[in-house]
Amino acid sequence: MAVKNIDIIQRPEERTCEKCGRVECWNDEEIVWEIAMTGGERAVGSVYCIHEWDINGTFVPIDEYT
């Protein structure tokens, strides 16, 4: 089945490391991931962590298509 018209291809807005808890949010203006604020503090996690992001096969990047 071919996709004829893709309306929106979306990216995750936020991601969290499953190992250290680092939280990042997508910045559309800078086109980068930025460390998020949680409880008034930056959710840095561990600087030595090889991050395992919580974005997996359940995320659907195509919002609508016809």
TILUMBA-689303 format. One line per field, with one value per residue: x, y, z of N, C-alpha, C, O in turn; residue number from 1. Coordinates in nm, 2 decimals. Atoms other than C-alpha are relative to their C-alpha. Layout:
<recs>
npx <- [X,...]
npy <- [Y,...]
npz <- [Z,...]
capx <- [X,...]
capy <- [Y,...]
capz <- [Z,...]
cpx <- [X,...]
cpy <- [Y,...]
cpz <- [Z,...]
opx <- [X,...]
opy <- [Y,...]
opz <- [Z,...]
pos <- [NUM,...]
</recs>
This chain:
<recs>
npx <- [0.08,-0.08,0.05,0.01,-0.01,-0.04,0.03,-0.09,-0.10,-0.03,-0.12,0.03,-0.01,-0.08,-0.06,-0.06,-0.09,0.05,-0.11,-0.04,0.11,-0.01,0.12,-0.02,0.12,-0.04,0.01,0.02,-0.07,-0.15,0.00,-0.09,0.06,-0.05,0.03,0.12,0.01,0.10,0.00,-0.09,-0.14,-0.03,0.00,-0.13,-0.03,-0.14,-0.08,-0.07,0.10,0.03,0.14,0.10,0.12,0.12,0.07,-0.01,0.09,0.14,0.02,0.05,-0.04,0.09,0.12,0.12,-0.03,0.11]
npy <- [-0.12,-0.12,-0.12,-0.10,-0.13,0.00,-0.13,-0.04,0.09,-0.06,0.05,0.00,-0.13,0.02,0.14,0.02,0.12,0.11,0.04,-0.10,-0.09,-0.13,-0.04,-0.10,-0.05,-0.04,-0.14,-0.02,-0.12,0.03,0.13,0.08,0.04,-0.08,0.06,-0.05,-0.04,0.08,-0.05,-0.12,0.03,0.07,0.14,0.03,0.14,0.03,-0.04,0.12,0.09,0.02,-0.01,0.09,-0.08,0.07,0.00,0.13,0.04,-0.04,-0.13,0.00,-0.13,-0.05,-0.04,0.03,0.02,0.04]
npz <- [0.00,0.01,-0.06,0.10,-0.05,-0.14,-0.06,-0.11,-0.05,-0.13,-0.08,-0.14,-0.06,-0.13,-0.01,-0.13,0.00,-0.09,-0.10,-0.10,-0.02,0.07,0.08,0.10,0.08,0.13,0.03,0.15,0.05,0.01,0.06,-0.09,-0.13,-0.11,-0.14,-0.05,-0.14,-0.08,-0.13,-0.01,0.02,0.13,-0.01,0.07,-0.01,-0.02,0.12,0.05,0.05,0.14,-0.02,0.06,0.00,-0.01,0.13,0.05,0.11,-0.02,0.05,0.14,0.06,0.10,-0.07,0.09,0.15,0.08]
capx <- [0.00,0.16,0.12,-0.01,-0.03,0.16,0.01,0.24,0.56,0.61,0.92,0.91,0.87,1.05,1.28,1.40,1.70,1.59,1.93,2.00,1.68,1.81,1.52,1.55,1.30,1.32,1.38,1.23,1.40,1.76,1.68,1.85,1.76,1.80,1.81,1.47,1.38,1.22,1.12,1.31,1.64,1.80,1.73,2.10,2.12,2.47,2.73,2.90,2.58,2.54,2.18,1.90,1.62,1.26,1.16,1.09,0.87,0.55,0.62,0.43,0.60,0.32,0.02,-0.23,-0.21,-0.45]
capy <- [0.00,0.33,0.64,0.91,1.22,1.26,1.55,1.55,1.37,1.43,1.40,1.33,1.65,1.51,1.21,1.06,0.83,0.50,0.46,0.79,0.99,1.28,1.46,1.65,1.86,1.94,2.31,2.39,2.73,2.60,2.25,2.07,1.87,2.07,1.96,2.00,2.17,1.94,2.09,2.41,2.23,2.09,1.72,1.65,1.28,1.13,1.29,0.94,0.77,0.62,0.73,0.48,0.70,0.60,0.64,0.30,0.11,0.24,0.59,0.66,0.94,0.97,1.15,1.13,1.00,0.94]
capz <- [0.00,-0.11,0.09,-0.14,0.08,0.41,0.61,0.91,0.99,1.36,1.58,1.95,2.16,2.47,2.54,2.87,2.92,3.07,3.25,3.42,3.39,3.17,3.01,2.68,2.48,2.11,2.02,1.68,1.66,1.72,1.57,1.86,2.17,2.49,2.86,3.01,3.34,3.60,3.93,3.86,3.79,3.47,3.43,3.34,3.45,3.43,3.20,3.17,3.06,2.71,2.69,2.62,2.51,2.57,2.20,2.07,1.81,1.97,1.85,1.53,1.32,1.06,1.22,0.93,0.57,0.29]
cpx <- [0.09,-0.07,0.00,0.02,0.03,-0.03,0.11,0.09,0.05,0.13,-0.04,0.03,0.10,0.06,0.06,0.09,-0.05,0.10,0.02,-0.10,0.01,-0.12,0.04,-0.12,0.06,-0.03,-0.01,0.08,0.15,0.02,0.10,-0.08,0.07,-0.04,-0.12,0.01,-0.10,0.01,0.09,0.15,0.01,0.00,0.12,0.02,0.15,0.08,0.08,-0.09,0.00,-0.15,-0.08,-0.13,-0.13,-0.09,0.02,-0.10,-0.14,-0.02,-0.04,0.03,-0.10,-0.14,-0.12,0.05,-0.12,0.05]
cpy <- [0.12,0.11,0.12,0.14,0.00,0.14,0.05,-0.11,0.06,-0.06,0.00,0.15,-0.01,-0.15,-0.01,-0.12,-0.10,-0.04,0.10,0.11,0.14,0.02,0.11,0.04,0.05,0.15,0.02,0.12,-0.03,-0.14,-0.09,-0.05,0.08,-0.07,0.07,0.04,-0.09,0.05,0.12,-0.03,-0.08,-0.15,-0.06,-0.15,-0.02,0.04,-0.12,-0.10,-0.01,-0.01,-0.10,0.07,-0.08,0.00,-0.13,-0.03,0.04,0.14,0.00,0.14,0.06,0.02,-0.04,-0.02,-0.05,-0.08]
cpz <- [0.00,0.07,-0.10,0.05,0.15,0.05,0.10,0.03,0.13,0.06,0.15,0.06,0.12,0.00,0.14,-0.01,0.11,0.11,0.11,0.02,-0.06,-0.08,-0.10,-0.07,-0.13,-0.01,-0.15,-0.05,-0.02,-0.07,0.07,0.12,0.11,0.13,0.05,0.15,0.07,0.15,0.02,-0.02,-0.13,0.03,-0.07,0.00,0.02,-0.13,-0.06,-0.06,-0.15,-0.01,-0.08,0.00,-0.01,-0.13,-0.06,-0.12,0.02,-0.04,-0.14,-0.06,-0.10,0.08,-0.08,-0.14,-0.07,-0.12]
opx <- [0.17,-0.19,0.10,0.09,-0.05,0.04,0.16,0.05,0.12,0.16,-0.14,0.12,0.17,-0.01,0.12,0.05,-0.08,0.07,0.03,-0.09,-0.07,-0.17,0.10,-0.21,0.17,-0.13,0.09,0.12,0.21,0.14,0.19,-0.19,0.19,-0.14,-0.13,0.10,-0.21,0.12,0.15,0.23,-0.08,0.08,0.10,0.07,0.21,0.04,0.12,-0.05,0.01,-0.20,-0.05,-0.20,-0.13,-0.21,0.14,-0.15,-0.22,-0.14,0.03,-0.04,-0.10,-0.20,-0.21,0.15,-0.21,-0.03]
opy <- [0.14,0.13,0.15,0.22,-0.04,0.23,0.16,-0.22,0.17,-0.18,0.08,0.21,0.09,-0.24,0.09,-0.23,-0.06,-0.10,0.07,0.19,0.23,-0.07,0.21,-0.05,0.11,0.20,0.00,0.11,0.01,-0.16,-0.15,0.00,0.11,-0.14,0.19,0.00,-0.10,0.04,0.13,0.07,-0.14,-0.19,-0.12,-0.21,0.06,0.00,-0.11,-0.21,0.09,-0.12,-0.13,0.07,-0.20,-0.02,-0.17,0.07,0.03,0.18,-0.07,0.24,0.18,-0.08,-0.11,0.04,-0.11,-0.12]
opz <- [0.09,0.07,-0.16,-0.02,0.23,0.00,0.08,0.06,0.12,0.04,0.18,0.01,0.16,-0.06,0.19,-0.07,0.22,0.20,0.22,0.12,-0.04,-0.15,-0.06,-0.09,-0.14,0.03,-0.22,-0.17,-0.12,-0.11,0.01,0.15,0.11,0.14,0.05,0.22,0.02,0.21,0.13,-0.01,-0.18,0.12,-0.18,-0.10,0.09,-0.24,-0.17,-0.10,-0.22,0.02,-0.20,0.10,-0.06,-0.12,-0.09,-0.18,-0.07,-0.06,-0.22,-0.02,-0.12,0.12,-0.03,-0.19,-0.01,-0.20]
pos <- [1,2,3,4,5,6,7,8,9,10,11,12,13,14,15,16,17,18,19,20,21,22,23,24,25,26,27,28,29,30,31,32,33,34,35,36,37,38,39,40,41,42,43,44,45,46,47,48,49,50,51,52,53,54,55,56,57,58,59,60,61,62,63,64,65,66]
</recs>
